[in-house]
């Protein structure tokens, strides 16, 4: 796949995936179109050599894999579906001071200030009882920009440009209307009706998140950058998904995109849960075969990396400064916040070198804290040799992030290159 087609598809995927639920559904559709057969965890599995499969958990995490005969040395690619955002509280509606607004709770380590004065919409999953007394869930996406968090005018806050702080409880409530007759249950029924769900008896619960309606776009004089919400980590989800779809069924490869990485991964659908381990044990049967497969395989944990910010260069170690559009980043941390080691790095570098693709290294400053990824979690739980890599990014965890238009396509070529 050439770079332009890759990036055009990326922009469409980003726009169509406002929540982990939507991202997982879109990836499932992509895998189905590429000939992968759907599995369900509650069914018995009878896997056949030479076929390709995918399975989801909680509608927000997905695993897809090839199943060749007598091949155990898998290349696994891991990413995560979630991004920092503002989640709706269960009793969200607040009517005061002439407006209707929603109470929200920040999810993950998001930058708060960029959420002000944005055209926001709402998407996620709604669970309900249908007219046949059966519990069901459906995804909704309002799409219309119907909410905004207005800034306080500088006339009323003379310290706004000096020491502005954001109160997460009181300052971040999106305003949606001046009509105080608004009823949330009616609003949800209207959204369900839009996706063809009309037999709703009772609405019980929801998992809904606000998102910026501004579309993903190329930015820069020569389209140098890709600007979008949720680049962390849908950028890696898209890249890993396409790489798996691009290899033949007789090549051992697996892709996993887990939810809840931004809050620690400890959930049934997070990397700290049993999802990957359960799928691998069901696919490879006895303990000996499972252990052989794990110990002969490689996990590439793909997440975004901090590009050196041209306005804040002192925030980086001067010898480990990734640049936008200068190649995939290998992430290293002596305290195992990243799972890379010399042997896994060597395997990755060899493939990149054979393809004549550049690589960069990132090590955080020794006097600053270091984030982490699903890499160390997966390595610990599964026992698989792992490398952490990433794509250089500005404004990570902002409502709109910025990455290069070259780097993701290069990671795609390296992942596919493992099976050339």
MOSULDA-V397773 format. One record per backbone hydrogen bond with DSSP energy under -1.0 kcal/mol. CO is the residue of the C=O (numbers start at 0). NH is the residue of the N-H. If there is no record, write none. Layout:
# MOSULDA-V397773
CO&NH, CO&NH
This chain:
# MOSULDA-V397773
1&5, 2&6, 3&7, 4&8, 5&9, 6&10, 7&11, 8&12, 9&13, 10&14, 11&15, 13&16, 18&22, 19&23, 20&24, 21&25, 22&26, 23&27, 24&28, 25&29, 26&30, 27&31, 28&32, 29&33, 30&35, 31&34, 36&53, 39&42, 47&50, 50&66, 51&36, 52&64, 53&38, 54&62, 56&59, 56&60, 60&56, 61&256, 62&54, 63&254, 64&52, 66&49, 71&73, 73&297, 74&253, 75&299, 76&255, 77&301, 78&257, 84&106, 85&209, 86&104, 91&102, 93&100, 95&98, 98&95, 99&175, 99&176, 100&93, 102&88, 104&86, 106&84, 107&109, 111&114, 112&115, 118&212, 119&145, 119&146, 120&210, 121&141, 122&208, 123&139, 124&206, 125&137, 126&203, 126&204, 127&135, 128&200, 128&201, 129&132, 133&129, 135&127, 137&125, 139&123, 141&143, 143&145, 146&119, 147&174, 148&116, 152&155, 156&159, 158&161, 158&162, 166&170, 173&101, 174&147, 176&99, 178&181, 182&186, 183&187, 184&188, 185&189, 186&190, 187&191, 188&192, 189&193, 191&196, 192&195, 198&130, 201&128, 204&126, 206&124, 207&87, 208&122, 210&120, 216&226, 218&224, 219&222, 223&404, 224&218, 225&402, 226&216, 227&400, 229&233, 230&234, 232&236, 233&237, 234&238, 235&239, 236&240, 237&241, 238&242, 239&243, 240&244, 243&246, 247&250, 251&74, 252&65, 253&76, 254&63, 255&78, 256&61, 257&80, 259&264, 260&263, 264&266, 264&271, 268&258, 269&272, 273&277, 274&278, 275&279, 276&280, 277&281, 278&282, 279&283, 285&289, 286&290, 287&291, 288&292, 289&293, 290&294, 291&295, 293&296, 297&75, 298&386, 299&77, 300&388, 304&392, 308&311, 311&314, 312&315, 316&319, 321&307, 322&325, 327&359, 328&389, 329&361, 332&335, 340&344, 341&345, 342&346, 343&347, 344&348, 345&349, 346&350, 347&351, 348&352, 349&353, 350&354, 351&356, 352&355, 359&329, 361&331, 364&367, 373&377, 374&378, 375&379, 376&380, 377&381, 378&382, 384&298, 386&300, 387&330, 388&302, 389&328, 390&304, 392&306, 393&401, 394&397, 396&110, 400&227, 401&393, 402&225, 405&409, 406&410, 407&411, 408&412, 409&413, 410&414, 411&415, 412&416, 415&418, 416&419
